Amino acid sequence: MTDNEHEIEQADERVPKRVIGTPAPGTSMLGAAEAPEAVEEDVPGVTLQDEAKARKAERIVALCFTITFLASIAFIVSYVYFQVGSPEATGTSNLALGSSLTIAILGLAVGIVIWVRQIMPKYSLVQERHPMASAEEDREVVGETFLRGANESGFVKRKLLRRTLLLAAAPLGLVPLVLLRDLDNSKMPGAKFNSMLRHTVWGEKTKEGKPLRLVVEGTGQPIRAADFNSPGGILSVVPEGYQHDLNALAKATLILIKFRPEEIKSGVRQNWTHDGIVAYSKICTHVGCPAALYEQNTHHILCPCHQSTFDAADGAKVIFGPAARPLPQLPITVDAEGYLIAQGDFEVPVGPSYWERGDAEAEVREKGGQA
């Protein structure tokens, strides 16, 4: 026995490394079949690309895939960083997400198009009609064609293309997973946005702790109930102190209508009126257009966008058009000086439907209210 009798022989060289997704050395991509030789230039109907131009195109494609990778990362970062706690923040978030995702998809598409058009060979083929059932020989031809295409594409040969493509595709695969986070947004900063949609500034108070007065839109003039005494009259009004706040006015603008006592029907909340004066939201419940056209004889409010028609004398119920709900009524009264003021906010959200709104009217009825 010698000291070297049990010595383990060392391999002369290490196994070469390979990238995930490429075949092992000496094996075929479709099994045991040997990969066909590279297409020669004298093959009829096949024109090879100039190698110098192909290498230049390869660098361009790699740049496109790298841009896709960076844009995908920017999308994920933007989704986490830019929240939607206000309309302005929502606009910023949409801009960042849309721009980054557009650049990511565009970079990937441009890279693939350049790869196909400037790196892969050009074919002139004439395809004949043949029976739908494929023969065994045809299957073999398909396999050989696939192998030839895989080799001609340069996916195995050109490592830079392969690696940058995998790099670009990796974060794009994570994008749907990141978006799944929205399935439960109860703990996200944007969750309070739902509360903003459900309420308007009419439920707030002035700095002195008093209810907000109704003022004429445009002039900001407060309205005395005694001065608004002509039956059939209509005014477009806004909350005092918010005349120039477009975000607040988008939900809080009202139409004020004066009725004779005998004209008011059961759909109107009588304890929310004052001396025949009724206040309705001006925001159409269809898509949010200003419903401000009023026909005095029929007491109909018309939305000019899609002709939704509401009966103002009967709680602004829908009598025609695509709107699905009445215009919400605002509870009003007068203060010590006789000016019209809001008793509180709307009982249901104003304007069009949105996902988190649910059946707000049913919730009010369950609590004993009238909606």
C-alpha positions in Angstrom: 0.0 0.0 0.0 1.1 3.5 -0.7 0.0 6.8 0.7 -1.5 7.7 -2.7 -3.5 4.5 -3.1 -6.8 6.1 -2.1 -6.1 9.5 -3.5 -9.1 10.8 -5.4 -8.4 11.8 -8.9 -9.1 15.5 -9.6 -10.9 16.6 -12.8 -8.6 18.2 -15.3 -10.9 21.1 -15.7 -14.1 22.5 -14.1 -17.5 22.1 -15.7 -18.2 25.2 -17.7 -20.9 27.5 -16.4 -24.1 28.1 -18.4 -27.0 30.5 -18.2 -30.4 29.2 -16.9 -32.6 28.5 -19.9 -29.8 27.4 -22.3 -29.1 23.8 -23.2 -26.2 21.9 -21.6 -23.1 21.5 -23.7 -23.5 18.7 -26.2 -27.2 18.3 -25.8 -30.1 19.3 -28.1 -32.9 21.7 -27.1 -35.5 19.2 -28.3 -34.1 16.0 -26.9 -31.5 13.6 -28.3 -31.5 15.1 -31.8 -28.3 16.9 -32.8 -28.6 20.6 -33.5 -28.4 21.3 -37.2 -25.5 23.2 -38.6 -25.8 27.0 -38.9 -27.5 28.2 -42.1 -25.0 28.6 -44.9 -25.2 31.6 -47.2 -25.9 29.5 -50.2 -29.2 28.1 -48.8 -31.9 29.1 -51.3 -34.4 31.6 -49.9 -32.3 32.5 -46.9 -30.3 35.7 -46.6 -28.0 36.1 -43.6 -27.5 39.4 -41.9 -24.2 41.2 -42.1 -22.3 40.3 -38.9 -21.0 43.8 -38.3 -24.5 45.3 -38.5 -25.8 42.4 -36.4 -23.3 43.2 -33.6 -24.3 46.9 -33.7 -28.0 45.9 -33.5 -27.2 43.5 -30.7 -25.9 46.5 -28.6 -29.0 48.5 -29.4 -31.3 45.6 -28.4 -29.3 45.2 -25.1 -29.8 48.9 -24.4 -33.6 48.5 -25.0 -33.7 45.6 -22.6 -31.7 47.5 -20.0 -34.1 50.4 -20.3 -37.0 48.0 -19.8 -35.4 46.7 -16.7 -34.8 50.2 -15.2 -38.4 51.4 -16.2 -39.9 48.3 -14.5 -38.0 49.0 -11.3 -39.2 52.7 -11.6 -42.8 51.4 -11.9 -42.5 49.4 -8.7 -40.8 52.2 -6.9 -43.5 54.7 -8.1 -46.3 52.4 -7.0 -44.9 52.3 -3.5 -43.7 55.9 -3.2 -46.6 57.9 -4.9 -49.8 57.4 -2.9 -53.3 58.5 -3.8 -54.5 60.5 -0.7 -55.8 63.4 -2.8 -56.7 64.2 -6.4 -53.4 65.8 -7.0 -51.5 62.9 -5.6 -53.6 60.5 -7.7 -52.7 62.4 -10.8 -49.0 62.3 -10.0 -49.2 58.6 -9.2 -51.0 57.9 -12.5 -48.4 59.9 -14.5 -45.5 58.1 -12.8 -47.0 54.6 -13.2 -48.2 55.1 -16.7 -45.0 56.6 -18.0 -42.7 54.0 -16.4 -44.9 51.0 -17.6 -45.1 52.5 -21.1 -41.4 52.9 -21.3 -40.9 49.4 -20.0 -43.2 47.7 -22.5 -42.0 49.9 -25.4 -38.4 49.1 -24.6 -39.1 45.4 -24.7 -41.1 45.6 -27.9 -38.5 47.8 -29.7 -35.7 45.4 -28.6 -37.5 42.3 -29.9 -38.4 44.0 -33.2 -34.8 45.1 -33.8 -33.6 41.6 -32.8 -35.9 39.9 -35.4 -35.4 42.4 -38.2 -31.6 43.1 -38.0 -30.1 40.0 -36.4 -32.1 37.0 -37.5 -31.8 35.8 -41.2 -34.3 36.8 -43.9 -36.5 34.1 -45.4 -38.3 34.0 -48.7 -40.8 31.2 -48.3 -43.7 29.8 -50.3 -46.1 27.8 -48.2 -48.3 25.2 -50.0 -51.6 23.9 -48.7 -51.4 20.5 -47.0 -53.7 18.2 -45.0 -54.4 19.2 -41.4 -53.1 16.0 -40.0 -49.3 16.2 -39.7 -47.2 13.2 -40.8 -44.3 12.0 -38.7 -41.9 13.4 -41.3 -43.5 16.8 -40.9 -43.1 16.7 -37.2 -39.4 16.0 -37.6 -39.1 19.0 -40.0 -40.8 21.2 -37.4 -38.4 20.1 -34.8 -35.5 20.7 -37.1 -36.9 24.1 -38.0 -37.3 25.0 -34.4 -33.7 24.1 -33.6 -32.5 26.0 -36.6 -34.5 29.1 -35.6 -33.2 28.8 -32.0 -29.7 28.8 -33.3 -30.3 31.6 -35.9 -32.0 33.8 -33.3 -28.7 34.1 -31.5 -30.3 33.3 -28.1 -27.6 30.6 -27.4 -24.7 32.2 -29.2 -25.2 35.9 -28.1 -24.9 35.9 -24.4 -25.4 39.7 -24.1 -28.8 39.5 -25.7 -29.8 36.5 -23.6 -28.8 38.0 -20.3 -30.3 41.4 -20.9 -33.6 39.8 -22.0 -33.8 37.8 -18.8 -32.8 40.9 -16.9 -35.6 42.9 -18.6 -38.3 40.2 -18.1 -37.6 39.6 -14.4 -39.1 42.8 -12.9 -42.0 42.8 -15.5 -43.0 39.5 -14.0 -43.2 41.1 -10.6 -45.5 43.9 -11.7 -48.8 41.9 -11.5 -47.8 40.7 -8.0 -47.2 44.3 -6.9 -50.7 45.3 -8.2 -52.3 42.5 -6.1 -51.6 44.7 -3.1 -54.7 46.7 -4.1 -56.9 43.8 -3.2 -56.6 44.9 0.4 -55.9 48.6 0.7 -57.4 49.1 4.1 -54.0 49.8 5.6 -52.7 51.9 2.7 -52.6 55.8 2.9 -54.9 55.9 -0.1 -57.6 54.1 1.8 -58.8 57.4 3.3 -59.5 58.5 -0.3 -62.8 56.5 -0.1 -63.8 58.7 2.9 -63.0 61.8 0.8 -65.4 60.6 -1.9 -68.2 59.9 0.6 -68.2 63.3 2.2 -68.3 67.0 1.2 -67.3 70.2 2.9 -71.0 70.8 3.8 -70.4 68.8 7.0 -67.6 71.1 8.2 -67.8 74.3 10.2 -66.4 77.8 9.9 -63.5 79.0 12.0 -66.1 80.3 14.5 -67.7 76.9 14.7 -70.8 77.9 12.7 -72.5 75.9 9.9 -71.5 76.9 6.4 -73.7 79.4 4.6 -75.0 78.9 1.1 -73.6 81.6 -1.3 -74.3 82.3 -4.9 -71.9 80.7 -7.3 -69.7 83.3 -9.0 -70.6 86.3 -6.7 -70.1 84.6 -3.3 -73.2 86.5 -2.0 -75.0 84.9 1.0 -78.6 84.1 0.4 -81.4 85.3 2.7 -84.4 83.0 2.6 -86.7 86.0 2.6 -85.1 87.3 -0.6 -85.4 84.0 -2.4 -89.2 84.0 -2.4 -90.2 83.6 -6.1 -91.7 80.2 -6.7 -89.9 78.5 -9.6 -86.7 80.3 -8.9 -83.4 78.4 -9.2 -79.9 79.3 -8.1 -76.5 77.6 -8.4 -74.9 77.8 -4.9 -71.6 76.8 -3.3 -70.3 76.6 0.3 -69.1 79.8 1.9 -65.3 80.0 2.1 -64.8 77.4 -0.7 -65.7 79.5 -3.7 -62.3 79.0 -5.3 -61.6 75.5 -4.1 -62.2 73.4 -7.3 -61.7 70.1 -5.5 -64.4 71.0 -3.0 -66.8 72.5 -5.6 -66.5 69.3 -7.7 -68.7 67.6 -5.0 -70.3 70.4 -3.1 -72.0 72.6 -5.7 -75.8 72.8 -5.3 -78.9 73.8 -7.1 -81.4 75.7 -5.0 -85.1 75.6 -6.0 -88.1 77.5 -4.6 -91.5 75.6 -4.5 -95.0 76.5 -3.5 -96.0 74.3 -0.5 -98.6 72.3 -2.5 -96.0 71.5 -5.2 -93.7 69.5 -2.9 -94.3 65.7 -3.0 -93.5 62.9 -0.6 -90.0 62.2 -2.0 -88.7 65.5 -0.6 -87.4 65.5 3.0 -89.6 68.2 4.5 -87.5 68.7 7.6 -84.5 69.4 5.3 -86.3 72.3 3.5 -87.0 75.9 4.6 -90.2 77.7 3.4 -90.4 75.7 0.2 -86.7 76.0 -0.6 -85.0 72.7 -1.5 -81.3 72.1 -2.1 -80.0 69.3 -4.4 -76.6 68.2 -5.5 -75.7 69.6 -8.9 -73.6 66.6 -9.7 -75.4 64.1 -11.9 -75.4 60.6 -10.6 -74.6 59.2 -14.0 -71.1 60.4 -14.9 -70.9 63.6 -12.9 -72.0 66.3 -15.4 -73.6 69.5 -14.0 -77.4 68.9 -13.9 -78.5 72.5 -14.0 -81.2 72.8 -16.6 -84.6 73.4 -15.0 -88.1 73.4 -16.5 -90.3 75.4 -14.2 -93.7 74.1 -15.2 -92.8 70.4 -14.9 -90.2 70.8 -12.1 -87.8 68.7 -14.1 -84.0 68.9 -13.7 -82.2 67.9 -16.9 -78.6 66.9 -17.3 -77.4 68.1 -20.7 -74.7 65.4 -21.2 -76.9 62.3 -21.5 -80.4 63.7 -20.9 -81.0 62.2 -17.4 -84.1 63.8 -16.0 -85.0 64.2 -12.3 -88.3 65.3 -10.7 -87.2 68.1 -8.4 -90.7 68.2 -6.7 -90.4 64.5 -5.7 -86.9 64.2 -4.2 -85.1 64.5 -7.6 -86.1 61.0 -8.5 -85.0 59.7 -11.9 -87.8 59.8 -14.5 -85.7 59.4 -17.7 -82.2 58.7 -18.8 -79.2 56.6 -17.8 -78.9 57.9 -14.2 -79.6 55.2 -11.6 -80.1 57.3 -8.5 -81.8 60.6 -7.5 -79.8 63.7 -6.9 -79.0 63.7 -3.1 -80.8 66.4 -1.1 -78.9 68.6 1.3 -80.5 69.5 4.7 -80.8 73.3 5.0 -82.2 75.8 7.4 -81.5 79.5 8.3 -79.3 81.1 10.9 -80.1 83.9 13.3 -79.7 86.5 10.5 -82.0 84.7 8.1 -79.3 83.4 5.8 -79.6 79.9 4.4 -77.1 77.4 6.0 -76.4 73.7 5.8 -77.6 71.5 8.7 -75.0 69.0 7.8 -73.5 66.9 5.0 -75.4 64.8 2.4 -76.6 61.6 3.8 -75.3 59.6 0.8 -72.2 60.2 -1.5 -72.9 62.6 -4.4 -72.1 62.0 -8.0 -71.4 58.8 -10.0 -71.0 55.3 -8.6 -67.5 54.0 -7.6 -66.4 50.6 -6.3 -66.3 51.3 -2.6 -69.6 53.2 -2.6 -71.7 50.1 -2.4 -75.4 50.6 -1.8 -75.2 53.7 0.4 -79.0 54.2 0.1 -79.7 50.8 1.5 -77.3 51.5 4.4 -79.2 54.7 5.2 -82.5 52.9 5.2 -81.2 50.2 7.5 -80.3 53.0 10.0 -83.8 54.4 9.9 -83.2 57.2 7.4 -84.9 58.0 4.1 -82.9 57.6 0.9 
